[in-house]
Amino acid sequence: MYRRSIVRSAVAIILALLPIGAAASAAQLGDPAGSGVVVSAASWLQGTLLGTLATIVAVIAVAAVGFGMLTGRINWRHGAVVILGCFVLFGAASIVGGIQSTAQSAN
């Protein structure tokens, strides 16, 4: 049952990061006609996911999970999932940029 929640969380993070990649590629290629609403929504989502509030929540989550891991209340594996999720969330722009540069250099 706990594995399902981890899988659901991972899928939610991946789905949340998809618009960030779409916004980055749209900014590089120029916006196609009629995509202003989609681009602004993706920009809003990116600002929300990477903004001050998200940073504060991530710091509190890592601190709480770290404290739980040190006291033995949280398994180290589950704590690593939280920390890895924060890494992926905040490193998404760099990850997408690296993938795009690799794809462009291959062409």
Distance bins in CASP14 RR format, pairs under 12 A and 6 or more apart:
PFRMAT RR
TARGET T0000
AUTHOR 0000-0000-0000
RMODE 2
METHOD distances of the structure
MODEL  1
1 7 0 0 0 0 0 1 0 0 0 0 0
1 8 0 0 0 0 0 1 0 0 0 0 0
2 8 0 0 0 0 0 1 0 0 0 0 0
2 9 0 0 0 0 0 1 0 0 0 0 0
2 74 0 0 0 0 0 1 0 0 0 0 0
2 75 0 0 0 0 1 0 0 0 0 0 0
2 77 0 0 0 0 0 1 0 0 0 0 0
2 78 1 0 0 1 0 0 0 0 0 0 0
2 81 0 0 0 0 0 1 0 0 0 0 0
3 9 0 0 0 0 0 1 0 0 0 0 0
3 10 0 0 0 0 0 1 0 0 0 0 0
3 77 0 0 0 0 0 1 0 0 0 0 0
3 78 0 0 0 0 0 1 0 0 0 0 0
3 81 0 0 0 0 0 1 0 0 0 0 0
4 10 0 0 0 0 0 1 0 0 0 0 0
4 11 0 0 0 0 0 1 0 0 0 0 0
5 11 0 0 0 0 0 1 0 0 0 0 0
5 12 0 0 0 0 0 1 0 0 0 0 0
5 78 0 0 0 0 0 1 0 0 0 0 0
5 81 0 0 0 0 0 1 0 0 0 0 0
6 12 0 0 0 0 0 1 0 0 0 0 0
6 13 0 0 0 0 0 1 0 0 0 0 0
6 75 0 0 0 0 0 1 0 0 0 0 0
6 77 0 0 0 0 1 0 0 0 0 0 0
6 78 0 0 0 0 1 0 0 0 0 0 0
6 79 0 0 0 0 0 1 0 0 0 0 0
6 80 0 0 0 0 0 1 0 0 0 0 0
6 81 1 0 0 1 0 0 0 0 0 0 0
6 82 0 0 0 0 0 1 0 0 0 0 0
6 84 0 0 0 0 0 1 0 0 0 0 0
6 85 0 0 0 0 0 1 0 0 0 0 0
7 13 0 0 0 0 0 1 0 0 0 0 0
7 14 0 0 0 0 0 1 0 0 0 0 0
7 81 0 0 0 0 0 1 0 0 0 0 0
8 14 0 0 0 0 0 1 0 0 0 0 0
8 15 0 0 0 0 0 1 0 0 0 0 0
9 15 0 0 0 0 0 1 0 0 0 0 0
9 16 0 0 0 0 0 1 0 0 0 0 0
9 61 0 0 0 0 0 1 0 0 0 0 0
9 78 0 0 0 0 0 1 0 0 0 0 0
9 81 1 0 0 1 0 0 0 0 0 0 0
9 82 0 0 0 0 1 0 0 0 0 0 0
9 84 0 0 0 0 0 1 0 0 0 0 0
9 85 0 0 0 0 1 0 0 0 0 0 0
9 86 0 0 0 0 0 1 0 0 0 0 0
9 88 0 0 0 0 0 1 0 0 0 0 0
9 89 0 0 0 0 0 1 0 0 0 0 0
10 16 0 0 0 0 0 1 0 0 0 0 0
10 17 0 0 0 0 0 1 0 0 0 0 0
10 81 0 0 0 0 1 0 0 0 0 0 0
10 82 0 0 0 0 0 1 0 0 0 0 0
10 84 0 0 0 0 1 0 0 0 0 0 0
10 85 0 0 0 0 1 0 0 0 0 0 0
10 88 0 0 0 0 1 0 0 0 0 0 0
10 89 0 0 0 0 0 1 0 0 0 0 0
11 17 0 0 0 0 0 1 0 0 0 0 0
11 18 0 0 0 0 0 1 0 0 0 0 0
12 18 0 0 0 0 0 1 0 0 0 0 0
12 49 0 0 0 0 0 1 0 0 0 0 0
12 85 0 0 0 0 0 1 0 0 0 0 0
12 88 0 0 0 0 0 1 0 0 0 0 0
12 89 0 0 0 0 0 1 0 0 0 0 0
13 20 0 0 0 0 0 1 0 0 0 0 0
13 49 0 0 0 0 1 0 0 0 0 0 0
13 81 0 0 0 0 0 1 0 0 0 0 0
13 82 0 0 0 0 0 1 0 0 0 0 0
13 84 0 0 0 0 1 0 0 0 0 0 0
13 85 1 0 0 1 0 0 0 0 0 0 0
13 86 0 0 0 0 1 0 0 0 0 0 0
13 87 0 0 0 0 0 1 0 0 0 0 0
13 88 1 0 0 1 0 0 0 0 0 0 0
13 89 1 0 0 1 0 0 0 0 0 0 0
13 90 0 0 0 0 0 1 0 0 0 0 0
13 91 0 0 0 0 0 1 0 0 0 0 0
13 92 0 0 0 0 1 0 0 0 0 0 0
13 95 0 0 0 0 0 1 0 0 0 0 0
14 20 0 0 0 0 0 1 0 0 0 0 0
14 21 0 0 0 0 0 1 0 0 0 0 0
14 85 0 0 0 0 0 1 0 0 0 0 0
14 88 0 0 0 0 1 0 0 0 0 0 0
14 89 0 0 0 0 0 1 0 0 0 0 0
14 92 0 0 0 0 1 0 0 0 0 0 0
14 95 0 0 0 0 0 1 0 0 0 0 0
15 21 0 0 0 0 0 1 0 0 0 0 0
15 22 0 0 0 0 0 1 0 0 0 0 0
15 45 0 0 0 0 0 1 0 0 0 0 0
15 49 0 0 0 0 0 1 0 0 0 0 0
16 22 0 0 0 0 0 1 0 0 0 0 0
16 42 0 0 0 0 0 1 0 0 0 0 0
16 45 1 0 0 1 0 0 0 0 0 0 0
16 46 0 0 0 0 1 0 0 0 0 0 0
16 47 0 0 0 0 0 1 0 0 0 0 0
16 48 0 0 0 0 1 0 0 0 0 0 0
16 49 1 0 0 1 0 0 0 0 0 0 0
16 50 0 0 0 0 0 1 0 0 0 0 0
16 54 0 0 0 0 0 1 0 0 0 0 0
16 85 0 0 0 0 0 1 0 0 0 0 0
16 88 0 0 0 0 0 1 0 0 0 0 0
16 89 1 0 0 1 0 0 0 0 0 0 0
16 92 0 0 0 0 1 0 0 0 0 0 0
17 23 0 0 0 0 0 1 0 0 0 0 0
17 24 0 0 0 0 0 1 0 0 0 0 0
17 42 0 0 0 0 0 1 0 0 0 0 0
17 45 0 0 0 0 1 0 0 0 0 0 0
17 46 0 0 0 0 1 0 0 0 0 0 0
17 49 1 0 0 1 0 0 0 0 0 0 0
17 50 0 0 0 0 0 1 0 0 0 0 0
17 85 0 0 0 0 0 1 0 0 0 0 0
17 88 1 0 0 1 0 0 0 0 0 0 0
17 89 1 0 0 1 0 0 0 0 0 0 0
17 90 0 0 0 0 0 1 0 0 0 0 0
17 91 0 0 0 0 1 0 0 0 0 0 0
17 92 1 0 1 0 0 0 0 0 0 0 0
17 93 0 0 0 0 1 0 0 0 0 0 0
17 94 0 0 0 0 0 1 0 0 0 0 0
17 95 0 0 0 0 1 0 0 0 0 0 0
17 96 1 0 0 1 0 0 0 0 0 0 0
17 99 0 0 0 0 0 1 0 0 0 0 0
18 24 0 0 0 0 0 1 0 0 0 0 0
18 25 0 0 0 0 0 1 0 0 0 0 0
18 38 0 0 0 0 0 1 0 0 0 0 0
18 42 0 0 0 0 1 0 0 0 0 0 0
18 45 0 0 0 0 1 0 0 0 0 0 0
18 46 0 0 0 0 0 1 0 0 0 0 0
18 49 0 0 0 0 0 1 0 0 0 0 0
18 92 0 0 0 0 1 0 0 0 0 0 0
18 96 0 0 0 0 1 0 0 0 0 0 0
19 25 0 0 0 0 0 1 0 0 0 0 0
19 26 0 0 0 0 1 0 0 0 0 0 0
19 38 0 0 0 0 1 0 0 0 0 0 0
19 39 0 0 0 0 1 0 0 0 0 0 0
19 40 0 0 0 0 0 1 0 0 0 0 0
19 41 1 0 0 1 0 0 0 0 0 0 0
19 42 1 0 1 0 0 0 0 0 0 0 0
19 43 0 0 0 0 1 0 0 0 0 0 0
19 44 0 0 0 0 1 0 0 0 0 0 0
19 45 1 0 1 0 0 0 0 0 0 0 0
19 46 1 0 0 1 0 0 0 0 0 0 0
19 47 0 0 0 0 0 1 0 0 0 0 0
19 48 0 0 0 0 0 1 0 0 0 0 0
19 49 0 0 0 0 1 0 0 0 0 0 0
19 50 0 0 0 0 0 1 0 0 0 0 0
19 92 0 0 0 0 0 1 0 0 0 0 0
19 93 0 0 0 0 0 1 0 0 0 0 0
19 96 0 0 0 0 0 1 0 0 0 0 0
20 26 0 0 0 0 0 1 0 0 0 0 0
20 27 0 0 0 0 0 1 0 0 0 0 0
20 39 0 0 0 0 0 1 0 0 0 0 0
20 41 0 0 0 0 0 1 0 0 0 0 0
20 42 1 0 0 1 0 0 0 0 0 0 0
20 43 0 0 0 0 1 0 0 0 0 0 0
20 44 0 0 0 0 0 1 0 0 0 0 0
20 45 1 0 0 1 0 0 0 0 0 0 0
20 46 1 0 1 0 0 0 0 0 0 0 0
20 47 0 0 0 0 1 0 0 0 0 0 0
20 48 0 0 0 0 0 1 0 0 0 0 0
20 49 1 0 0 1 0 0 0 0 0 0 0
20 50 0 0 0 0 1 0 0 0 0 0 0
20 88 0 0 0 0 0 1 0 0 0 0 0
20 89 0 0 0 0 1 0 0 0 0 0 0
20 90 0 0 0 0 0 1 0 0 0 0 0
20 91 0 0 0 0 1 0 0 0 0 0 0
20 92 1 0 1 0 0 0 0 0 0 0 0
20 93 1 0 0 1 0 0 0 0 0 0 0
20 94 0 0 0 0 0 1 0 0 0 0 0
20 95 0 0 0 0 1 0 0 0 0 0 0
20 96 1 0 0 1 0 0 0 0 0 0 0
20 97 0 0 0 0 0 1 0 0 0 0 0
21 27 0 0 0 0 1 0 0 0 0 0 0
21 28 0 0 0 0 0 1 0 0 0 0 0
21 29 0 0 0 0 0 1 0 0 0 0 0
21 39 0 0 0 0 0 1 0 0 0 0 0
21 42 1 0 0 1 0 0 0 0 0 0 0
21 43 0 0 0 0 0 1 0 0 0 0 0
21 45 0 0 0 0 0 1 0 0 0 0 0
21 46 0 0 0 0 1 0 0 0 0 0 0
21 49 0 0 0 0 0 1 0 0 0 0 0
21 91 0 0 0 0 0 1 0 0 0 0 0
21 92 1 0 0 1 0 0 0 0 0 0 0
21 93 0 0 0 0 1 0 0 0 0 0 0
21 94 0 0 0 0 0 1 0 0 0 0 0
21 95 0 0 0 0 1 0 0 0 0 0 0
21 96 1 0 1 0 0 0 0 0 0 0 0
21 97 0 0 0 0 1 0 0 0 0 0 0
21 98 0 0 0 0 0 1 0 0 0 0 0
21 99 0 0 0 0 1 0 0 0 0 0 0
21 100 0 0 0 0 1 0 0 0 0 0 0
22 28 0 0 0 0 0 1 0 0 0 0 0
22 29 0 0 0 0 0 1 0 0 0 0 0
22 31 0 0 0 0 0 1 0 0 0 0 0
22 32 0 0 0 0 0 1 0 0 0 0 0
22 35 0 0 0 0 1 0 0 0 0 0 0
22 38 1 0 0 1 0 0 0 0 0 0 0
22 39 0 0 0 0 1 0 0 0 0 0 0
22 41 0 0 0 0 0 1 0 0 0 0 0
22 42 1 0 1 0 0 0 0 0 0 0 0
22 43 0 0 0 0 0 1 0 0 0 0 0
22 45 0 0 0 0 1 0 0 0 0 0 0
22 46 0 0 0 0 1 0 0 0 0 0 0
22 92 0 0 0 0 0 1 0 0 0 0 0
22 96 0 0 0 0 1 0 0 0 0 0 0
22 100 0 0 0 0 0 1 0 0 0 0 0
23 29 0 0 0 0 0 1 0 0 0 0 0
23 30 0 0 0 0 0 1 0 0 0 0 0
23 31 0 0 0 0 0 1 0 0 0 0 0
23 35 0 0 0 0 0 1 0 0 0 0 0
23 36 0 0 0 0 0 1 0 0 0 0 0
23 38 0 0 0 0 1 0 0 0 0 0 0
23 39 1 0 0 1 0 0 0 0 0 0 0
23 40 0 0 0 0 1 0 0 0 0 0 0
23 41 0 0 0 0 1 0 0 0 0 0 0
23 42 1 1 0 0 0 0 0 0 0 0 0
23 43 1 0 1 0 0 0 0 0 0 0 0
23 44 0 0 0 0 1 0 0 0 0 0 0
23 45 0 0 0 0 1 0 0 0 0 0 0
23 46 1 0 1 0 0 0 0 0 0 0 0
23 47 0 0 0 0 1 0 0 0 0 0 0
23 49 0 0 0 0 0 1 0 0 0 0 0
23 50 0 0 0 0 0 1 0 0 0 0 0
23 92 0 0 0 0 0 1 0 0 0 0 0
23 93 0 0 0 0 1 0 0 0 0 0 0
23 96 0 0 0 0 1 0 0 0 0 0 0
24 30 0 0 0 0 0 1 0 0 0 0 0
24 39 0 0 0 0 0 1 0 0 0 0 0
24 42 0 0 0 0 1 0 0 0 0 0 0
24 43 0 0 0 0 0 1 0 0 0 0 0
24 46 0 0 0 0 1 0 0 0 0 0 0
24 92 0 0 0 0 1 0 0 0 0 0 0
24 93 1 0 0 1 0 0 0 0 0 0 0
24 94 0 0 0 0 0 1 0 0 0 0 0
24 95 0 0 0 0 0 1 0 0 0 0 0
24 96 1 0 1 0 0 0 0 0 0 0 0
24 97 1 0 0 1 0 0 0 0 0 0 0
24 98 0 0 0 0 0 1 0 0 0 0 0
24 99 0 0 0 0 0 1 0 0 0 0 0
24 100 1 0 0 1 0 0 0 0 0 0 0
24 101 0 0 0 0 0 1 0 0 0 0 0
25 31 0 0 0 0 0 1 0 0 0 0 0
25 32 0 0 0 0 0 1 0 0 0 0 0
25 35 0 0 0 0 0 1 0 0 0 0 0
25 39 0 0 0 0 0 1 0 0 0 0 0
25 42 0 0 0 0 0 1 0 0 0 0 0
25 93 0 0 0 0 0 1 0 0 0 0 0
25 96 0 0 0 0 1 0 0 0 0 0 0
25 97 0 0 0 0 1 0 0 0 0 0 0
25 99 0 0 0 0 0 1 0 0 0 0 0
25 100 1 0 0 1 0 0 0 0 0 0 0
25 103 0 0 0 0 0 1 0 0 0 0 0
25 104 0 0 0 0 0 1 0 0 0 0 0
26 32 1 0 0 1 0 0 0 0 0 0 0
26 34 0 0 0 0 0 1 0 0 0 0 0
26 35 1 0 0 1 0 0 0 0 0 0 0
26 36 0 0 0 0 1 0 0 0 0 0 0
26 38 1 0 0 1 0 0 0 0 0 0 0
26 39 1 0 1 0 0 0 0 0 0 0 0
26 40 0 0 0 0 0 1 0 0 0 0 0
26 41 0 0 0 0 0 1 0 0 0 0 0
26 42 1 0 0 1 0 0 0 0 0 0 0
26 43 0 0 0 0 1 0 0 0 0 0 0
26 46 0 0 0 0 0 1 0 0 0 0 0
27 35 0 0 0 0 0 1 0 0 0 0 0
27 36 0 0 0 0 0 1 0 0 0 0 0
27 39 1 0 0 1 0 0 0 0 0 0 0
27 40 0 0 0 0 0 1 0 0 0 0 0
27 42 0 0 0 0 1 0 0 0 0 0 0
27 43 0 0 0 0 1 0 0 0 0 0 0
27 46 0 0 0 0 0 1 0 0 0 0 0
27 93 0 0 0 0 0 1 0 0 0 0 0
27 96 0 0 0 0 0 1 0 0 0 0 0
27 97 0 0 0 0 0 1 0 0 0 0 0
27 100 0 0 0 0 0 1 0 0 0 0 0
28 96 0 0 0 0 0 1 0 0 0 0 0
28 97 0 0 0 0 1 0 0 0 0 0 0
28 100 1 0 0 1 0 0 0 0 0 0 0
28 101 0 0 0 0 0 1 0 0 0 0 0
28 103 0 0 0 0 0 1 0 0 0 0 0
28 104 0 0 0 0 1 0 0 0 0 0 0
29 35 0 0 0 0 0 1 0 0 0 0 0
29 39 0 0 0 0 0 1 0 0 0 0 0
29 100 0 0 0 0 0 1 0 0 0 0 0
29 104 0 0 0 0 0 1 0 0 0 0 0
30 36 0 0 0 0 0 1 0 0 0 0 0
30 39 0 0 0 0 1 0 0 0 0 0 0
31 37 0 0 0 0 0 1 0 0 0 0 0
31 38 0 0 0 0 1 0 0 0 0 0 0
31 39 1 0 1 0 0 0 0 0 0 0 0
31 40 0 0 0 0 1 0 0 0 0 0 0
31 42 0 0 0 0 0 1 0 0 0 0 0
31 43 0 0 0 0 0 1 0 0 0 0 0
32 38 0 0 0 0 1 0 0 0 0 0 0
32 39 0 0 0 0 1 0 0 0 0 0 0
33 39 0 0 0 0 0 1 0 0 0 0 0
34 40 0 0 0 0 0 1 0 0 0 0 0
35 41 0 0 0 0 0 1 0 0 0 0 0
35 42 0 0 0 0 1 0 0 0 0 0 0
35 43 0 0 0 0 0 1 0 0 0 0 0
36 42 0 0 0 0 1 0 0 0 0 0 0
36 43 0 0 0 0 1 0 0 0 0 0 0
36 44 0 0 0 0 0 1 0 0 0 0 0
37 43 0 0 0 0 0 1 0 0 0 0 0
37 44 0 0 0 0 0 1 0 0 0 0 0
38 44 0 0 0 0 0 1 0 0 0 0 0
38 45 0 0 0 0 0 1 0 0 0 0 0
39 45 0 0 0 0 0 1 0 0 0 0 0
39 46 0 0 0 0 0 1 0 0 0 0 0
40 46 0 0 0 0 0 1 0 0 0 0 0
40 47 0 0 0 0 0 1 0 0 0 0 0
41 47 0 0 0 0 0 1 0 0 0 0 0
41 48 0 0 0 0 0 1 0 0 0 0 0
42 48 0 0 0 0 0 1 0 0 0 0 0
42 49 0 0 0 0 0 1 0 0 0 0 0
43 49 0 0 0 0 0 1 0 0 0 0 0
43 50 0 0 0 0 0 1 0 0 0 0 0
44 50 0 0 0 0 0 1 0 0 0 0 0
44 51 0 0 0 0 0 1 0 0 0 0 0
45 51 0 0 0 0 0 1 0 0 0 0 0
45 54 0 0 0 0 0 1 0 0 0 0 0
45 89 0 0 0 0 0 1 0 0 0 0 0
45 92 0 0 0 0 0 1 0 0 0 0 0
46 54 0 0 0 0 0 1 0 0 0 0 0
46 89 0 0 0 0 0 1 0 0 0 0 0
46 90 0 0 0 0 0 1 0 0 0 0 0
46 91 0 0 0 0 0 1 0 0 0 0 0
46 92 0 0 0 0 1 0 0 0 0 0 0
46 93 0 0 0 0 1 0 0 0 0 0 0
46 96 0 0 0 0 0 1 0 0 0 0 0
47 53 0 0 0 0 1 0 0 0 0 0 0
47 54 0 0 0 0 1 0 0 0 0 0 0
47 55 0 0 0 0 0 1 0 0 0 0 0
47 89 0 0 0 0 0 1 0 0 0 0 0
47 90 0 0 0 0 0 1 0 0 0 0 0
47 92 0 0 0 0 0 1 0 0 0 0 0
47 93 0 0 0 0 0 1 0 0 0 0 0
48 54 1 0 0 1 0 0 0 0 0 0 0
48 55 0 0 0 0 0 1 0 0 0 0 0
48 57 0 0 0 0 0 1 0 0 0 0 0
48 89 0 0 0 0 0 1 0 0 0 0 0
49 55 0 0 0 0 0 1 0 0 0 0 0
49 57 0 0 0 0 0 1 0 0 0 0 0
49 58 0 0 0 0 0 1 0 0 0 0 0
49 85 0 0 0 0 0 1 0 0 0 0 0
49 86 0 0 0 0 0 1 0 0 0 0 0
49 88 0 0 0 0 0 1 0 0 0 0 0
49 89 1 0 0 1 0 0 0 0 0 0 0
49 90 0 0 0 0 1 0 0 0 0 0 0
49 91 0 0 0 0 0 1 0 0 0 0 0
49 92 0 0 0 0 1 0 0 0 0 0 0
49 93 0 0 0 0 0 1 0 0 0 0 0
50 57 0 0 0 0 0 1 0 0 0 0 0
50 58 0 0 0 0 1 0 0 0 0 0 0
50 86 0 0 0 0 0 1 0 0 0 0 0
50 89 1 0 0 1 0 0 0 0 0 0 0
50 90 1 0 0 1 0 0 0 0 0 0 0
50 91 0 0 0 0 1 0 0 0 0 0 0
50 92 0 0 0 0 1 0 0 0 0 0 0
50 93 1 0 0 1 0 0 0 0 0 0 0
50 94 0 0 0 0 0 1 0 0 0 0 0
51 57 0 0 0 0 1 0 0 0 0 0 0
51 58 0 0 0 0 1 0 0 0 0 0 0
51 89 0 0 0 0 0 1 0 0 0 0 0
51 90 0 0 0 0 1 0 0 0 0 0 0
52 58 0 0 0 0 0 1 0 0 0 0 0
52 59 0 0 0 0 0 1 0 0 0 0 0
53 59 0 0 0 0 0 1 0 0 0 0 0
53 60 0 0 0 0 0 1 0 0 0 0 0
54 60 0 0 0 0 0 1 0 0 0 0 0
54 61 0 0 0 0 0 1 0 0 0 0 0
54 85 0 0 0 0 0 1 0 0 0 0 0
54 86 0 0 0 0 1 0 0 0 0 0 0
54 89 1 0 0 1 0 0 0 0 0 0 0
54 90 0 0 0 0 1 0 0 0 0 0 0
54 92 0 0 0 0 0 1 0 0 0 0 0
55 61 0 0 0 0 0 1 0 0 0 0 0
55 62 0 0 0 0 0 1 0 0 0 0 0
55 86 0 0 0 0 1 0 0 0 0 0 0
55 89 0 0 0 0 1 0 0 0 0 0 0
55 90 1 0 0 1 0 0 0 0 0 0 0
56 62 0 0 0 0 0 1 0 0 0 0 0
56 63 0 0 0 0 0 1 0 0 0 0 0
56 86 0 0 0 0 0 1 0 0 0 0 0
57 63 0 0 0 0 0 1 0 0 0 0 0
57 64 0 0 0 0 0 1 0 0 0 0 0
57 82 0 0 0 0 0 1 0 0 0 0 0
57 86 0 0 0 0 1 0 0 0 0 0 0
57 89 0 0 0 0 0 1 0 0 0 0 0
57 90 0 0 0 0 0 1 0 0 0 0 0
58 64 0 0 0 0 0 1 0 0 0 0 0
58 65 0 0 0 0 0 1 0 0 0 0 0
58 82 0 0 0 0 1 0 0 0 0 0 0
58 83 0 0 0 0 1 0 0 0 0 0 0
58 84 0 0 0 0 0 1 0 0 0 0 0
58 85 0 0 0 0 1 0 0 0 0 0 0
58 86 1 0 1 0 0 0 0 0 0 0 0
58 87 0 0 0 0 1 0 0 0 0 0 0
58 88 0 0 0 0 0 1 0 0 0 0 0
58 89 1 0 0 1 0 0 0 0 0 0 0
58 90 1 0 0 1 0 0 0 0 0 0 0
58 91 0 0 0 0 0 1 0 0 0 0 0
59 65 0 0 0 0 0 1 0 0 0 0 0
59 66 0 0 0 0 0 1 0 0 0 0 0
59 82 0 0 0 0 0 1 0 0 0 0 0
59 83 0 0 0 0 0 1 0 0 0 0 0
59 86 0 0 0 0 1 0 0 0 0 0 0
59 90 0 0 0 0 0 1 0 0 0 0 0
60 66 0 0 0 0 0 1 0 0 0 0 0
60 67 0 0 0 0 0 1 0 0 0 0 0
60 82 0 0 0 0 0 1 0 0 0 0 0
60 86 0 0 0 0 0 1 0 0 0 0 0
61 67 0 0 0 0 0 1 0 0 0 0 0
61 68 0 0 0 0 0 1 0 0 0 0 0
61 74 0 0 0 0 0 1 0 0 0 0 0
61 79 0 0 0 0 1 0 0 0 0 0 0
61 81 0 0 0 0 0 1 0 0 0 0 0
61 82 1 0 1 0 0 0 0 0 0 0 0
61 83 0 0 0 0 1 0 0 0 0 0 0
61 85 0 0 0 0 1 0 0 0 0 0 0
61 86 1 0 0 1 0 0 0 0 0 0 0
61 89 0 0 0 0 0 1 0 0 0 0 0
62 68 0 0 0 0 0 1 0 0 0 0 0
62 69 0 0 0 0 0 1 0 0 0 0 0
62 74 0 0 0 0 0 1 0 0 0 0 0
62 79 0 0 0 0 1 0 0 0 0 0 0
62 80 0 0 0 0 0 1 0 0 0 0 0
62 81 0 0 0 0 0 1 0 0 0 0 0
62 82 1 0 0 1 0 0 0 0 0 0 0
62 83 1 0 0 1 0 0 0 0 0 0 0
62 84 0 0 0 0 0 1 0 0 0 0 0
62 85 0 0 0 0 1 0 0 0 0 0 0
62 86 1 0 0 1 0 0 0 0 0 0 0
62 87 0 0 0 0 1 0 0 0 0 0 0
62 89 0 0 0 0 0 1 0 0 0 0 0
62 90 0 0 0 0 0 1 0 0 0 0 0
63 69 0 0 0 0 0 1 0 0 0 0 0
63 70 0 0 0 0 0 1 0 0 0 0 0
63 79 0 0 0 0 0 1 0 0 0 0 0
63 82 0 0 0 0 0 1 0 0 0 0 0
63 83 0 0 0 0 0 1 0 0 0 0 0
63 86 0 0 0 0 0 1 0 0 0 0 0
64 70 0 0 0 0 0 1 0 0 0 0 0
64 71 0 0 0 0 0 1 0 0 0 0 0
64 73 0 0 0 0 0 1 0 0 0 0 0
64 74 0 0 0 0 1 0 0 0 0 0 0
64 79 0 0 0 0 0 1 0 0 0 0 0
64 82 0 0 0 0 1 0 0 0 0 0 0
64 83 0 0 0 0 0 1 0 0 0 0 0
65 71 0 0 0 0 0 1 0 0 0 0 0
65 72 0 0 0 0 0 1 0 0 0 0 0
65 73 0 0 0 0 1 0 0 0 0 0 0
65 74 1 0 1 0 0 0 0 0 0 0 0
65 75 0 0 0 0 0 1 0 0 0 0 0
65 76 0 0 0 0 0 1 0 0 0 0 0
65 77 0 0 0 0 0 1 0 0 0 0 0
65 78 1 0 0 1 0 0 0 0 0 0 0
65 79 1 0 1 0 0 0 0 0 0 0 0
65 80 0 0 0 0 1 0 0 0 0 0 0
65 81 0 0 0 0 1 0 0 0 0 0 0
65 82 1 0 1 0 0 0 0 0 0 0 0
65 83 1 0 0 1 0 0 0 0 0 0 0
65 84 0 0 0 0 0 1 0 0 0 0 0
65 85 0 0 0 0 0 1 0 0 0 0 0
65 86 0 0 0 0 1 0 0 0 0 0 0
66 72 0 0 0 0 1 0 0 0 0 0 0
66 73 0 0 0 0 1 0 0 0 0 0 0
66 74 1 0 0 1 0 0 0 0 0 0 0
66 75 0 0 0 0 0 1 0 0 0 0 0
66 76 0 0 0 0 1 0 0 0 0 0 0
66 78 0 0 0 0 0 1 0 0 0 0 0
66 79 1 0 0 1 0 0 0 0 0 0 0
66 80 0 0 0 0 0 1 0 0 0 0 0
66 82 0 0 0 0 1 0 0 0 0 0 0
66 83 0 0 0 0 1 0 0 0 0 0 0
66 86 0 0 0 0 0 1 0 0 0 0 0
67 73 0 0 0 0 1 0 0 0 0 0 0
67 74 0 0 0 0 1 0 0 0 0 0 0
67 79 0 0 0 0 0 1 0 0 0 0 0
67 82 0 0 0 0 0 1 0 0 0 0 0
68 74 1 0 1 0 0 0 0 0 0 0 0
68 75 0 0 0 0 1 0 0 0 0 0 0
68 76 0 0 0 0 0 1 0 0 0 0 0
68 78 0 0 0 0 1 0 0 0 0 0 0
68 79 0 0 0 0 1 0 0 0 0 0 0
68 82 0 0 0 0 0 1 0 0 0 0 0
69 75 1 0 0 1 0 0 0 0 0 0 0
69 76 1 0 1 0 0 0 0 0 0 0 0
69 77 0 0 0 0 1 0 0 0 0 0 0
69 78 0 0 0 0 1 0 0 0 0 0 0
69 79 1 0 1 0 0 0 0 0 0 0 0
69 80 0 0 0 0 1 0 0 0 0 0 0
69 81 0 0 0 0 0 1 0 0 0 0 0
69 82 0 0 0 0 1 0 0 0 0 0 0
69 83 0 0 0 0 1 0 0 0 0 0 0
70 76 0 0 0 0 0 1 0 0 0 0 0
70 79 0 0 0 0 0 1 0 0 0 0 0
72 78 0 0 0 0 0 1 0 0 0 0 0
72 79 0 0 0 0 0 1 0 0 0 0 0
73 79 0 0 0 0 0 1 0 0 0 0 0
74 80 0 0 0 0 0 1 0 0 0 0 0
74 81 0 0 0 0 0 1 0 0 0 0 0
74 82 0 0 0 0 1 0 0 0 0 0 0
74 83 0 0 0 0 0 1 0 0 0 0 0
75 81 0 0 0 0 1 0 0 0 0 0 0
75 82 0 0 0 0 0 1 0 0 0 0 0
76 82 0 0 0 0 0 1 0 0 0 0 0
76 83 0 0 0 0 0 1 0 0 0 0 0
77 83 0 0 0 0 0 1 0 0 0 0 0
77 84 0 0 0 0 0 1 0 0 0 0 0
78 84 0 0 0 0 0 1 0 0 0 0 0
78 85 0 0 0 0 0 1 0 0 0 0 0
79 85 0 0 0 0 1 0 0 0 0 0 0
79 86 0 0 0 0 0 1 0 0 0 0 0
80 86 0 0 0 0 0 1 0 0 0 0 0
80 87 0 0 0 0 0 1 0 0 0 0 0
81 87 0 0 0 0 0 1 0 0 0 0 0
81 88 0 0 0 0 0 1 0 0 0 0 0
82 88 0 0 0 0 0 1 0 0 0 0 0
82 89 0 0 0 0 0 1 0 0 0 0 0
83 89 0 0 0 0 0 1 0 0 0 0 0
83 90 0 0 0 0 0 1 0 0 0 0 0
84 90 0 0 0 0 0 1 0 0 0 0 0
84 91 0 0 0 0 0 1 0 0 0 0 0
85 91 0 0 0 0 1 0 0 0 0 0 0
85 92 0 0 0 0 0 1 0 0 0 0 0
86 92 0 0 0 0 0 1 0 0 0 0 0
87 94 0 0 0 0 0 1 0 0 0 0 0
87 95 0 0 0 0 1 0 0 0 0 0 0
88 94 0 0 0 0 0 1 0 0 0 0 0
88 95 1 0 0 1 0 0 0 0 0 0 0
88 96 0 0 0 0 0 1 0 0 0 0 0
89 95 0 0 0 0 0 1 0 0 0 0 0
91 97 0 0 0 0 0 1 0 0 0 0 0
91 98 0 0 0 0 0 1 0 0 0 0 0
91 99 0 0 0 0 0 1 0 0 0 0 0
92 98 0 0 0 0 0 1 0 0 0 0 0
92 99 0 0 0 0 0 1 0 0 0 0 0
93 99 0 0 0 0 0 1 0 0 0 0 0
93 100 0 0 0 0 0 1 0 0 0 0 0
94 100 0 0 0 0 0 1 0 0 0 0 0
94 101 0 0 0 0 0 1 0 0 0 0 0
95 101 0 0 0 0 0 1 0 0 0 0 0
95 102 0 0 0 0 0 1 0 0 0 0 0
96 102 0 0 0 0 0 1 0 0 0 0 0
96 103 0 0 0 0 0 1 0 0 0 0 0
97 103 0 0 0 0 1 0 0 0 0 0 0
97 104 0 0 0 0 1 0 0 0 0 0 0
97 105 0 0 0 0 0 1 0 0 0 0 0
98 104 0 0 0 0 1 0 0 0 0 0 0
98 105 0 0 0 0 1 0 0 0 0 0 0
98 106 0 0 0 0 0 1 0 0 0 0 0
99 105 0 0 0 0 0 1 0 0 0 0 0
99 106 0 0 0 0 0 1 0 0 0 0 0
100 106 0 0 0 0 0 1 0 0 0 0 0
100 107 0 0 0 0 0 1 0 0 0 0 0
101 107 0 0 0 0 0 1 0 0 0 0 0
END
